[in-house]
Amino acid sequence: MAVSKFGFPRWNFQYEIDGATTLDPVKDYNLLRRIAGRKKLFMDPLCASGFLKGKHVLDLGSNAGYWSYVALTEGGAAHVTGIEASPEITRQAEFVFKAKGIDRSSYTFSCRGAYGFLEETTEPFDAILCLGFFYHIHDPFQLLRLMHKAVRDFVVIDTIVHKSDDALISVRPVIKGKATVEEAAMSLELVSSRKAIFWMAEETGYREARLLTDQYEKISSMWDYIAGQRECLVLSKERPVHTVWRNAVDPSYLTIPEDFRKYGYFPEMHRKGGRADAIS
């Protein structure tokens, strides 16, 4: 059957509704392979572990609810809460879940800013999904702090990263016309290096931080993962990451105190390459 858009001009994820699909198997072939590759990296191990059964999940930047849908239907989550900045995409998620016959008591989608929601919520979530969202924000440290307050066990972050061995954050302009609300409405975004995320996680009290790895197929749609420009990290508040993700590895960065003892203050001021080139 020909692809139906169901009244929406664009879809970023694949659903089958009433015998039709939201994405075209031919036209959207690379996108479909990318979705499958990302799912294999972080969601399949999470669902297969059984951790999500009966749990409450927060999906930040939930888009059309695809990862929430996977958490419910494949992971057995009891409830998912999706937070999305775009009103149209929030309506899209509501449309999908209603069309798929998902029990209305098992999900909530809200169009609002992530910072405001996390500051106000009193519900502890067992897991927080931050997938394709972390690089769209203006205060990564604050987001990590607020997520730590709101989570019981795991925060999963799939994000563009700055390819530096130093703990740094790069400022970049937001594409004009981007739909934003509340605190996210600014003209700049911050892109963190992997080490910066790990150090901020350490500072905000997470027990451990691990990198998820996979043998990616050599396909164009996964180019950024293959090149190390996009990665998935799992932060744990209580439970060890390896008990859920067998594909988790420890990059073995120095802790903040260890780095200070080795390099002292501001090695970036003395050598162009920062800590990567600093003389110990």
Secondary structure, DSSP 8 states (H G I E B T S, - for coil): -----TT-S--SS--EETTEESS-TTTTHHHHHHHHHHIIIIIHHHHHTTTTTT-EEEEET-TTSHHHHHHHHTT--SEEEEEES-HHHHHHHHHHHHHTT--GGGEEEEES-HHHHHHH----EEEEEEES-GGG-S-HHHHHHHHHHHEEEEEEEEEE-B--SS--EEEEE--TT----GGG-SSEEEEEBHHHHHHHHHHTT-SEEEEE-----S-GGGHHHHTTSEEEEEEESSS-GGGT-TTEE------HHHHHHHH-S-GGGTSTTGGGT---
